[in-house]
Amino acid sequence: MWSAIYSSLTTTRPSEPLVFAALRILINQHPILSAISLDEYINKPNLARLPKIDLRTCIQFIERNKPFSQTEAGDVELELEEVSETKHQHDWNEYLGTGPF
């Protein structure tokens, strides 16, 4: 799972089609991003590249609800930690063979 935080001087959020276009370029340049595991429960599973990825099923745009928290140690991204924890606890087995890692 990857996450990214974007900020802008304007109040408009990034265009979803623009983000998807950039991701298509990135995935074409780095094919491992479209990899799935075949026989993942064996010692040396094989990888295959998905022929097609519906990015709408893999990408989630989340509007920020909480401000950045400042501490003496530096910035603490509590909201991102909460979202990451929730996503890491999700049972991803339902996507085996149909979605990238």
C-alpha positions in Angstrom: 0.0 0.0 0.0 1.3 3.4 -0.9 0.0 6.8 0.3 0.6 10.3 -0.7 -0.3 13.7 0.6 -0.6 16.6 -1.7 -1.0 20.2 -0.8 -1.7 23.2 -3.0 -1.8 26.9 -2.7 -5.2 26.8 -4.3 -8.3 25.3 -2.8 -8.9 23.0 -5.7 -8.0 19.4 -5.4 -6.0 17.5 -8.0 -8.0 16.3 -11.0 -8.7 12.6 -10.7 -8.2 12.1 -14.5 -4.8 13.9 -14.2 -3.8 11.6 -11.3 -4.9 8.5 -13.2 -3.0 9.6 -16.3 0.1 10.0 -14.3 -0.3 6.6 -12.7 -0.8 5.0 -16.1 2.6 6.4 -17.2 4.2 5.3 -13.9 2.8 1.7 -14.2 4.0 1.4 -17.8 7.5 2.5 -16.8 7.5 0.2 -13.7 5.6 -3.0 -14.6 6.1 -4.5 -11.2 3.4 -2.1 -10.0 0.9 -4.2 -12.0 2.2 -7.6 -10.6 0.0 -10.2 -9.1 1.2 -13.4 -7.4 0.4 -16.8 -8.9 0.3 -19.7 -6.4 1.3 -17.3 -3.6 1.1 -20.1 -1.0 4.1 -22.0 -2.4 7.8 -21.4 -1.5 8.6 -19.6 -4.8 5.4 -18.0 -6.2 5.4 -16.8 -9.8 4.5 -13.2 -10.7 2.3 -12.2 -13.6 1.4 -8.8 -15.0 -2.2 -7.8 -15.0 -3.3 -7.1 -18.6 -5.6 -4.3 -17.4 -6.1 -2.4 -14.1 -9.2 -0.4 -13.3 -7.5 2.3 -11.2 -10.9 3.4 -9.8 -10.9 0.1 -7.8 -7.3 0.6 -6.5 -7.2 4.3 -5.8 -9.1 6.2 -3.1 -9.1 9.9 -2.8 -9.7 11.0 0.8 -10.4 14.6 1.9 -8.4 15.7 4.9 -10.6 16.1 8.0 -7.9 16.8 10.6 -5.1 19.3 10.6 -1.4 18.4 10.7 -0.4 17.8 14.4 2.8 19.6 15.5 5.0 18.1 18.2 8.5 18.9 19.5 9.8 15.9 17.6 8.2 17.2 14.3 5.1 16.7 12.3 2.9 13.8 13.2 0.4 12.7 10.5 -2.3 11.2 12.7 -5.0 11.1 10.0 -2.7 9.3 7.6 -1.8 6.8 10.3 -5.5 6.1 11.1 -6.3 5.6 7.4 -3.2 3.4 6.9 -4.1 1.3 9.9 -7.6 0.7 8.7 -6.4 -0.2 5.2 -3.7 -2.6 6.5 -6.4 -4.4 8.6 -8.6 -4.9 5.5 -8.9 -8.5 4.1 -7.3 -8.1 0.7 -7.8 -11.7 -0.3 -11.0 -10.8 -2.1 -8.8 -9.0 -4.7 -6.3 -11.9 -5.3 -5.6 -12.3 -9.0 -7.6 -9.2 -10.0 -5.7 -6.3 -8.4 -2.0 -5.4 -8.1 -0.1 -5.9 -4.8 
